[in-house]
């Protein structure tokens, strides 16, 4: 196909999309050595893109009022020109589903296919966090199941009852993540199916004479072994401490009905789905941006896209990787596309044309002329924090004008802590990596006490690091949701992670039904 233009002008049709996909695939798999899931490309309208974007980036999602609120806001900003839409959405599934907008030009469609259907796709399939946490063949089934189950619950139990559970589950979503390897045994709806089977067994084998027997002597459904519900001791009590609050409530909350427990499990699975994405935003976008840049340049060099298409691409690419200055009104921290792409290109430079400084800092791969192999290994084995610690170079620190500033609350003024010298480079790299470490950003909260037989009080402990306490009002509102799901009093204790001293205590009771 080399030397023959894939398309001319901005107009596209499905045949052109197929030709573009085939040409991109040849470069991605052949020249770059990418390994991807099967691709499924869907063309949607801008309104459908807004709808999907509002529903946490999931085109196939259950209903909730917060998604409608988000949609109304995003639509208003989009119509007024205050905010652009994402050019694409991609689901980490097998097949990998990429959504592109019908309003895109053909060059944009080509860019998006290269970016999402091959860049993100390769990262999803090969990064160790996604391999560990995501069952790609099941993602679409899980989403479909969740949408169907929530709709059935709304019809059976009422919209208000379902939304009340979802509101509380969404409020606790950030505390619905397990940070250790998940079990792979159950399928969507297993817990509800088992609950239905237990209830059916009880009804089928019920004997009215059982009520005359003393407690502890019944031998039947009441003595039936409970299904495996997660971390429990041999006596059926929960094993504490437990970091996954949503999972704990789904298994052990005394008053929840089976359908409510399943709703919590649905939200917990959704939180777990996004867990690796939160840890690899920089790398994921950097990988996809690097891949689309390499592919588009190779298509141009082989004569498959013309100068007009290349100029349009470069204009869009420059907009994506633009890094506003700190005093610009659009500044919102480091652009993950800008830093990610810059680091990928820098690794490529170090592999192919290193200077003495690169050879000193990166002896393992400097001058190896194995840029794509080095990048594929990094994409597979690192997350944002470790990637910055390992690969951010002094040259890139200088080019991006990075330095470290100390803004301690007890100090009367700012101070520059790290500049462009060897010690400064290492400190800048360490501090920047720390900003991408979820263990530093998310509060460490665990269930540490749960009385299931007495007063039913639930106690959680927040281990405070570096004096960062929870906001009091937000904490009380969130605890109210936890108490409503638990059904009884909930206490949260904030303790210093180093000394163990108690810093704050909050007590909240459940709202009456």
Order of alpha helices (4+ residues) and beta strands (2+ residues): alpha-beta-alpha-alpha-beta-beta-alpha-alpha-alpha-alpha-alpha-alpha-alpha-alpha-alpha-alpha-alpha-alpha-alpha-alpha-alpha-beta-beta-alpha-alpha-beta-beta-alpha-beta-beta
